Amino acid sequence: MIFLIKKLLLLPCILLLVGLYILGNAISIWNYANYDQAKKADVIIVLGASVEYTRVSPVYRERINHAIDLYNKGYAKYIIFTGGKIAGQDYSDSSVAKYYAIDKGVDEDNIFIEEKSTYTKENLQYAKQIMNQKGFSSAIVVSDPLHMKRGMLMAKDVGIATAYSSPTPTTMYKSRSAKINFLKKELFVYIAYKFYRIGILFTSFL
């Protein structure tokens, strides 16, 4: 009887702890979203998003525009665009981003691209390879505000020791409902990735 009572009391405690853990992570992602650390660095890394044939998607465009703004203000001399090619796509995300940036006045010699990645951690892994090849040691990481918390954790995990968060000042996720939906998705993937890091899950996440 006592054992049964203990079990009945334990379940609400576990559920409370799980709820607090989820809430804590949600608050952390939300609060980090507008934390702009931008300072002088060797390179700006733009995390990938989709393209529409030879046009950058609205989400990717906001990221690219922010990187161009940082570049024009002298925060870094170089930009790395990330993003490979998905099935049925003629051009990689990063190559489309490159020509968009050139059209906006960025010197082609100051742009590097990686065309192998298909998700966020790979964006950063391949960007880190370019950094190693070029002798870069510091980077500003650019993405959507609610994507930054996970992006910065992954930047650390792939070995970018000096990385500064710089979320886009504008985003396509403008309405409260759009932001909440993005937060829900990001919260799930962020927590899943944290479990993956400690070996509880055995597959990586976007």
N, C-alpha and C positions, 0 to 999 in steps of 0.2 A: 504493500500500500504506500509506504513512504517512498519507495523507489519510483512508483508511478507518479506520485505528486512531484517528485524532483524532475522527472522527465517532462511533465506538463509545464513546470515553471521554467525549464531550460529552453524550451522551444521559443517562447516570446522573447527571451533574452537574446537568443541567436538571431531572430528576425530583427530585433532592435539594432543589434550590432551591424548586421548586414545593411540595414536601412541607413544607419549613420555613416557607414563606409561609402555607400553610393552617394549620399548627400554631400559628404565631404569632398569627394572627387568632383562632383558637379559644380560645387562652389569654387573649387580650385581652378577648374577649366574656365569658368565664367569670369572670375577675377583676373586671371592671367591674360585674358583675351585682349585687353587694351594696354598691356604692359609693354611699352616700347623702349627697348634698350639701345636703339641704334647709336653706334659710335664708329669712329674710323676703323676700318677693317681692310683686309686684303681683297676680299671678294664678297659679292652678294649672291646668295643661293636662293633661287626661286623654286619653291616646291610645285610640282606639276599638277595640272588639271587638264580636262579634256579639250580637244579642238574640234572644230566642225569643218572638215576637209582642209582648206587652207586658211581658215579663220580661227582665231583664238576664241574660246568660249567666254561668255561674260565673266565667269568666275576667274578664269586664268588671266583675262585682260586686266582685272583689278590688281592682281598680283604683279603682273609685268609692269603696269603703269607705276606702281609704288616703287618697284626696283629701279625703274628709269629715273624717277624723282630722286631717289637716294643717290644714284649714280651722278646725276646732274648737280646735286648739292655737294659732291665731293666726298661722300662717305666711303666709297670704294672705287677703284679704277676699273675693276672687272666684274662681270656678271656671269654666273653659271645658270643656264636654264636646264631644267630637268624634265624628263618624261619621254617614254618610248612610244612605240607604235602598237596599237591593239589590232586585233583581227579585223580586216576589212578597211583599215585606215591606210591611206597612201603615204602620209607624212607623219613623222613623229611629232609629239606635242612640242618638244624642245626646238625642233627646226622651224616650226611655224612661229613659235615665240621669238626666235632669233630674228627672223625677217620682219616681224612686227616691230621689234626694238630698233632694228636698223632703219626702218622707215620713219621712226620717231627721232632719229638723229644719233643713236648710239653707234660708236665706231665698231665696225665688224671685228677688228683686231682685239677688241676688249671683251668679246663674247665667247664663251665656251658652252658647249652643249654635251649632254650625255643622252643617248638614245636607246638605252637598254631597260630602264626601270619601268615597272608597272604599278608600283605602290610607294607609299611615302618613305618607308625605311630604305628601299632601293634607291629612291631619289637621292637620299643623303649618302648612301654607301658609294654610289658612282660619282657623286659630287666630291666626296672625300678623296677618291682616286685622282680626280683632276687636280684637287688642291695639292696632293702629294707630288704629282708630276710637275706642277708649276712652282712649287716651293711656297705655297700659301699656308699661313698658320692660323688665320682668323677669318671669321665669316659672319655676315649678317644674314639671318634666315628670314625669308619673307613668305607669308601665307595668309589665309583668312584668320581673323582673330580667334575663333573657337578651335582652330586647328593648331594653334601655336604651342599649346602645352605639350601635346603629344609630339609635335615636330621637334621641339627642343629636347625632349627626353631622348628621342631617337638620334638626334644630332650628337648628343653626349655618348650614346651607346656605340655609334660607329666611329668614334674617336676624334670628333671635332671638339677639341678641348676648349677653344676660345670661340664661342658662338653667341651672337646677340640676337634677341628676338625683336622683330619689327613687323607687327601685323599691319595689314592693309587698313588705311584710314577709312576706306569705303568698302562696302561689301554688297553682293547681290542678295544676301539674306537680310533684308531690311525690316520686314514686319516681325512682330513679336512671335507669331506662330511659326514663321520660317526659322527664326533663331532658336526657338525651343526644339523644333524638329531636328535641326542641325546639332544642337547640344545633346539630344537623346542619342543620336547616331554616334557622335564623337565620344560620349560618355561610355557607351558600350565598348567601342573599339579601344579606347584608352585603358579601361579596366582589364579587358582581355589581353592587351599587350603587356600590362604590368604582371599579369599572371604568367604569360609566356616568358617573361624575363626571369622569373624565379622557378621555371620548370614545371609549373602546374598545367600549362597548355603546351602542346608540342607543334604548333604551327604559328607562323607569323601572321600579322594582321596589317591592313592598309594603313 
